Amino acid sequence: MAGPAGSARPAGARRRARFHPLEVAAVRPLTADAIEVTFAVPDHLDGEFDYLPGQHVALRADLDGAEVRRSYSLCRPPERGSVSVAIKRDQGGRFSTWALSELSPGMTLDVMSPQGSFTSALDSVAGAHVAGIAAGSGITPIMALAGAVLSRSATSRFSLVYTNRSTTDVMFLDELADLKDRYPTRLAIHHVLSGEQRSAPLLSGRIDEDRLQRIFADLLHPGTVDEWFLCGPFGLVQLCRDTLASAGVDAAHVRYELFTTGETRRADDPARPVLVRADEPVVSIAFTLDGQAARVQSPVSAHETILAAALRVRPDVPFACAGGVCGTCRARLVDGAVSMTENYALEPDEIARGYVLTCQSHPTSDAVTVDYDV
């Protein structure tokens, strides 16, 4: 696929987030509560599914007449003709419960083109020491990152701290063992089990501040690491960020991704209807998508996000999680002012260039304009 002036678009470059129907090629059990799903990518869509290790896709399905979207990290090194994700059952999760019981080869599912900036910022990994801390399904992007870092240079190193409740909950156990066999001196894996006794007391129990401090003192010295990747629930990721900051690690070298923020609201919750009355103040929201301009009036009393308002006039506005985590709804603020409730997806340089998460952005001026195409 060509980019500007006919140049090839690099893998992982920002692209318009679009859904494409892909056939399920394989479904493989990982644990009792997790599966790996591989989708076949036809030749004519190959350029739409180029990606960098660490990026994710959104899946969309119609369940009982309601559209449900979920984001999942890509778990395999980039390979032409297929993309793979790991799906772990969430307690009470509609999509994950359905996927584990119903998905099978031959079915077709809507898959969004890869998105996300949870990727390495190092120009060269030669001689670099990269570290990852993952919990549960947070291993998915970090495993792909580890493989990429180790394969790109014969002098790179990767250290992984991976926490689960028990051995039976460890996803991609065989793949991690194979990676260790391939790079025995350059890959260090430390499995921490919160509900199972290990021979090393440091690796037995929940990762709290004290245990993390001891891990950094005895196993993974922050001063030796060039780049960090953190993926897991909000509490663990925030603990790691705070502890690394207290150890003097520059936040610019710490990348993180959440698979939950602890919020209960999901993107597929029914939106309450919004009616615009002639006698109440409104905010004018203008936006550009696929080169087409649109405008919608949003009652001040409704306290709508830009995304929620835009979806009322353009159902194809891109979004996945609607929780400020995935970054799919990213747009540039052209005019006006907004406040973002949460931001777990945008990098500081993106914010400095005027980008916002429209799922979290509430207008604070009488009119705002955003551009999804930039």
N, C-alpha and C positions, 0 to 999 in steps of 0.2 A: 504494500500500500504506500502511496507516495505522500510526502508532506509538502511544505512550501517549496516552490521552484523545482519540483520534481525530485527532491531529496527524499531518501527513505526515512520514514518516521522511526526513531529509535524505540526499542522495546520499552514499554512502561511509560511512554510519553503521554501527557495529558490528552485525553480524547473525550469527545461527547459521550456521556454515559447512556448507552442504549441497550435494550434487551434484545436478544436473539434466541429463537427456539433451537435448542441443542438436544440431540438424542443421548440418553443415558447408555454408555457403552459397557459399564461394569459397576457393580456394587460389591464392595469387599468388607466383611466384618473386621473391625479393629479391636474392639473390646465388647463386652456384653451391652454397652450403651453407646457405641460409636461405630460409624461406618465411613469408608472412603468411597466417594462417588466420582466416577470418571465420565466425562462428557466427550463425545466425538465432535471435533471442530471441522466442518467441511472446508475444502480448499478456498472457496470464495469468501470465507469469513476469517481466514488465517490471520490477516493483518489486524482484525478487530480484537483478536485474543492474544496478541503479543503481550508479554508482561515481564516484570522483574520479580525475582524472589522477594517475598514479603507482601506483595499486593494481594487484593481480595476481589471477589465477585459477589454480586447479589443474585439470589435465586428468587423467582416469583412463581407462585402457584395459586390456584383458585381452590379454596377449601370451604366446602359447605356454602358456596355462593359468595364468599368474601375473599378479596385479594390479600395475600400474605406475602411479605418480603422479608428475607433474612440475608445477612452478609456472612460469607465464609472465606477464610484465607485459602489461597492456593498452596497446596502441600507438596507439589512435585517440582523439580527443576523444569524450566521452560522447555517444551517439546512440541514440535509442530504436529498438529492433528488432534490434540487432546488437552483438556484441562482437568485437574482433579482437586476436590475439596474434601475435608473431613467434617462430618456432622456428628456432634455429640448430643445425646438426649438432654434437654433442659427439663427440670422438674416442672411439669404442667405446660411445657412448651408446645404450642399447636403445630408449628412447622416441623420441629425436630422429631416429635412423636410420630407424625404422619410419615416423614421421610424414612425413619427406621423401620416402619411396618409396611410401607406401601411402595417405595421406590424400587424399581427393578429394571434390568436392561431392556431396551426397546422403547421405554417411555420417553416422552419429550417434555422438557422443562424450559422455561424462559430463564436465560442466563445473561447477566449484564456484562458488558465489556469490562476488563480489569481496571481497578482504580486503586488509589492509595499511595502514601508516601512513606510507608514503613519499610524503607529500603536503605541500603548502605549509601552514605554520603562520601565515603572514601574514594578518592580518585584512583588510588592503587592500594591493594591489600598486601603487597609484598612486605614481609616483615611485620605486618600488623597483628595485634592481638584483639580479637573481637569476642565479646561475651554476651550471653543471653540468659535471661531468667524467665522461666515459663511455668505456668500452672495449668494442669489439665489440657484442654484443647488449645491453650496458648502455645503449645509446641508446634502447631501447624505451620505458621509462617517462619518461626525460628529454625525449624529443621531445614526448610528450603534455603534460608539465609546461610546456615552453617555449611551446607553442601556447596553453595556458590562461593563462599569465602575460601574454603579449603581447596576447591578445584581451580581457582583463579591464580594461585601462586603456591610454589613449593615451599615458601617460607612463612606463610600465614598460619595463624593459630586461632582456634575457637574453643572457648570454655562455656559449658552449659550447666546451669543449675535448674533442675526440672523437678517440680514438686507435685505429688499426687497423694491420694489417700492410701492406696495399696498398690502392690505390684500388678494386680489384675486391672487396675484403672489406667495403666501406662499405655498411651497411644503410640503407635509406630515403634514399639519396642524392638522388633526385628530390624527395622530400617535404621534405627539409631545404632544397634549393634553392628550392622554392616558398615555404617559410616565410620564407626570406631575401628573396625578391622582394616578399613581402607586407609585411614589416617591415624595409626596408633600413637604416634608421638606428637601429633599436632592437634588432636581433639581430646578434650577432657570433659567427661560427663559425670555429674554428681546428682544422683537420684535421692531426693528427700521425700520420705514417706511419713505422712502425718498420722496414719492409723495403723502402722505396722512397724515392728521393731527391726532395726537394722544393726549390723555388727558395730557400726560407728555411731555413737550417741549423737554426734552433731547432725547426722543425716536422719535422725528419728524424731518426728514431732513436727508441729506446725511452725512455719516460718514466721516468727515475730521479730521485733526489733533486736532483742538479745541474740537470737539465733543468727539473724542476718549479719549482725556485727561480727560474730564469731566465724561465720562463713567467709566474710571479707578478710578477716585476720589470718585464717588458717588455710583457706583453699583458693580464694580468688581475690588477690590484692588489687584494689581499684587503681592504684598508681601504675599498674602494668598494662591496663586496658586502654585501647585507642578508641573503641566505639562500643556502646551498650545498646542492647535490644531487650525490652521488657514487654511481656504479653501475658495477660491474665485478668483476674477481676480487679476492680478499682482499688480495693483495700491493699492488695499486695503490690500493685504497680505504684501506688502513692507512697507506700512504705519504702520501696526500693529507691524511688526518686529522692525522697527526703534524706534517706541514709547516704546515698551517693553524694548529694549536695553537701551534707555535713562533712563528708570525707574530702571535699574540695574538688569534686568532679564537675567540670563545666557542663551545664545543661545542654549546650550545643552538641555534645557528644553522647547524649542519652536520647534514644528514640523509644517511644512506647506506643502500644496499641491495646485497647480494652476490648474484651468480649462481653462485658457488662458493666454498667455504671451503678448498678444497684437500684435504678429507677424501675418502677413497675409498668409505666406506660410504654406501649409498643406502637410501631408505625402503623399497624393494621387495625388499631382500635377505631371504632366508628367515630368519625368527626361530627361534632354537633352542627346542625345547620346554622348558617349565618344569613340573616336577612338584613338588608340595608334599607333603613327607613329614611324618608325624605327630611325628617326633622331632627336628625342626629348628626353630630360631627363625624367625618370620615377621614381616613388616610388614603391618599392616592398612591398605589403601588404599580410602577411600570417596570417591565422586564423584557429582555430580548432573549429569544431561544430559537436556535436554528435559523438565525437571520430574520425572524419575524418578531415584530414588536407587539406587545399586548399590555393592557392596563386593567386593573381591577380596583374597586373601591372597597375598603375594609372599615367597618365601624370601629371607632376608637374603643367603645365599650367591649368589643369582642376580644381585644388583645390578641389578635391573630399573628402567627408568624408569617413571614413573607411566603414561605413554602405553602402553608395551608391556604392562604389567599390565592396564590398563583394556580394551585391545583383546581380551583373552582372554574377557571377559564381555560386552562391548558392541562388536561390530565396526563400529558406526557412529560411534565416537568420532572427532571431526574431526582430520585431520592431512594434510599434503601432503609436505613435504620431509624431515621427521624429522631435520633437521640443524641446527636452531636458527636458520634463516634466514628462513622465511616467516611465522612467527607464527600459523599456522592453529590449532595445538593449544593456544593460550593459554587459561589458566584462572586463577581466583583461589584462592589458598591460604587456606582457611578455618580450618584447625587443623593443628597439627604443624609440622615443619620439613623443608626440603629443601635440597639443594645443586644448582645448575645448572651443568652441565659447560660449556656455551657459551650465549651470548645475542647474536644479531645482529639481533634483531627487536623486542624490547621497548624502549620509551622509558623514561628514568629515572623519569618520573612514574607510569608503569604499574607499575614495580617497587615504587615507594614505596607504591602502593595495594594491594600484595600479589599482583600477577599474576606467573605463572611460565609458562615453556614446558614443557609436560608431557613433550615428547619429550626434554628435557635434564635433567629434574628427578628426582633420586634421593632417596628418603626418608632422613632422618637421625634420625628419631624412630620410636617403636614404631608410631605410627598417624598417618596424614595424611588430610585431607579437602580436596578441591578442588571448585570449582563452575565448570562450563563455561558455565552459563547467565547469569552476571552480566555 
